[in-house]
Every structure is written in structure tokens, then in C-alpha cells.
Amino acid sequence: MATQDFSQYLPEKVPSAEGMKIGIVVSEWNDEITFALRDGAVETLLRHGIAKEDIVLRYVPGSFELTAGAQFMAGYTAVDAVICLGCVIRGETPHFDYICQGVAFGLTQVTVNFEIPVIFGVLTTLNEEQARERSGGRWGNKGVEAAVTAIKMTALKRHFQQCEKS
């Protein structure tokens, strides 16, 4: 399966994010990678109309803690969506598999429990080079993609909320 740079999107196909409030939870583990993802996400949110004060940034020690961070963000702040950014690089033990599976399942549960989009912006790579290629390298920046996804999902939720009222 070929990898594609989806961070090269068509801005006109992204709804305005004006008036949205988005939380971003960032893993501090592999921070060279995750902070590049964060920067891509923040720049994209600002480009699409979110006010700087409506971007709530919080940090957790590692990718496994993203689930708790997302749950705290959803439960204690009035955000429309939560973007979770992390990077798990395969090693010599099954640790990688447990972390990736736990985070994917956990973030899905937060989405279901709080009825807000929780975006899986976690790189799951075989090596550090692949992580760099996906955090601003030749395959783009997956933080950009996560931000676009958060905007589109928030707009979709708002659309359905308006339909219910009509």
C-alpha cells in the first residue's frame, strides 16, 4: 500500500472553523516528532479561522496517556473536538502493539462517551525516519490532516444538530 501526502488538501473544501474551540492533547514522548505535529495542527486551525484563544493545548507524558488527556479535555473544557497527537515507533518488544491498540480503542471510547470528535493523530511507524517523513517531511504533516479532520467533523456535528432543531 502506497503512502500519500494528504496534508496537501484543498483549503476551499474545508468549512470555516470560525467560532469553533478545539483542544489538542500532545504526547511529550518523541517530542521532536509530536511538537512538529502540534505546530502543523495549530497553524492549520488558525488558517481556517479559529481564534488563537480557542485552541486549548495540553500535554501528556506519552501516547498511552492520550486517552486520559482526551477524556479530561472533553470532560472539563467546552471544546468542540479534541485532536490527539502522538508517535509510537516499533521496537523489539510487543509494547508497540499494546500501546497502539489501547490508544485507538481508548480514543474511540472517548468519542462515544462525550459525543464529540476525538481525532487519532498518532503516528504508528516502524522507525524514526518514517515518523519524520510524516511530521513535516516528504509525506507531509499528519498534524495538518488531524486539524482538517477536526474542523470537518465539528462542522458535520453542527450540521446534524441544526437538522434536529428543524
N, C-alpha and C positions, 0 to 999 in steps of 0.2 A: 504494500500500500504506500503510495507516494505521499509525502508531506507537502502541504501547500501553505503559503503565507496568507492567512485570512485577515491579517491586520491591515492589509491594503483593501479596505472596503470603500463603498461609495457613500460618502457622507450624506448625500441627499436622500439616501434610503434609511437614514436613522432619524427617528422622531426627535423633536425638540425635547431637551431634558430640563428646560426651564421650570422651576418650581419643584423639582424632584430633590429628595435628600437621600444620598447614597452612603452607606457605610462600607469601609474597606478594612478587612482584617488581614494582616500581613504576618507571615511566619518570619522570625528572625534567623532561623536556620537556613544556611545557604544565602545569606543576606545580599551578597553581590548580585545574585540572580533575582531574589524576591523584591529587592528595592528597585531594580530596573523594571520589573513587572508593575510595581506600585506607581512608579513615575509615568509609565505608559498609560495606566488606567486613569490617573489623576488628570494628565494632560488631555486625554480623550473626553472625560466628563466635562472639563472646563470648556473645551472646544464646542461642545454641544449644548452649552447654556446653563450648566449647573453653577451656582454661585460657590465660591471657594468655601464659604462658611457652611455650606450644605453638604460638604464632603467630610465625613467623620472617619478619621484614621485611628486604628488601634493595632497593637502588636501582640503577638503570642510567641512563646519560645520556639515552637516547631510546628510542622504541618499537622501532626496529630491533634494539636490543641486548637486548630482552626474551627473544629466543630463547637467546642465550648465558647470560643470567641464569637462565633456567629450567633450562637444561642443568646449570649449576653447582649450582643449588639441588638438583636431582634427584640429581646425582652425588655431592655432598659433604655432604648432610644427610639425615637419616632422616625426610623428610616423606611424608605420605600423598598429598598433592596440592599442586600449585603453581598459584596464581592470578596471572595476568599482567595488569597494569593499565597502559594507555597511552591516548594520544589523538593521532590523526593528523587534521589538518584540511587539506582540499583547498586547494591553492594554484593558481598559474598554470602550473605545470610538471607533467610526468608523475611527479615524485618521489613523490607520494601513492600512485599505483598500485603502484610498485615496493616501497615500504615495506609497504603493507598486504598485498600478495601474499606478500612474503618472510616477514613475521611470521606470517601464517596458516599457511603451509606449514611454517615452522620449528617452530612450537609443536606442530603435528601430529606432526612427526618426533620431538620430544622425548617426547611421549606414547607413541608406538610404541616408541621405543628404551628407555625406562625403565619402561614398563608402569605408569605412574601417571597419574592425570588431570592434565592441564595445561589450565587454563581460559583461554579467549580473552576477556579483559575489556578489549578495546581498542576505544575509540570511533573510528569512521571517519566523520567528519562533513564536511559541505560548508562549515561556518563555525563560528565560535566560539560563537555563540548556540545552535546545535544541541548543541554539546558541553556547554554549561552546563545546558541543559534535560535532559540525560541523566546529569548528575553531581550531582543533587540538586534539579533544577528540576522543571518540570511533567511530565516523562516519567520521573521517579523517579531512582534512582541505580543505574547498571549495576554498581557495585561490590557492592551488595547481591545482585544477581542472580548475580554471579560467585561470591560466597561460598556462596549456597544451592546452586549447581551443584557446587561443590567438595565440599560435605557430601554431597549426593545421590550423586555419582559415587564418592566414597570408600566410602559405605555399600554401593553396588552392588558394588564390587570385593570388599569384605569378604564380602558375601553369596555371591558365586561362589567365593571362597576357602574358605568353610565348606562349600559344596556339594562341592567337590573332595575334602575330607577325609572326607566321609560316604560 
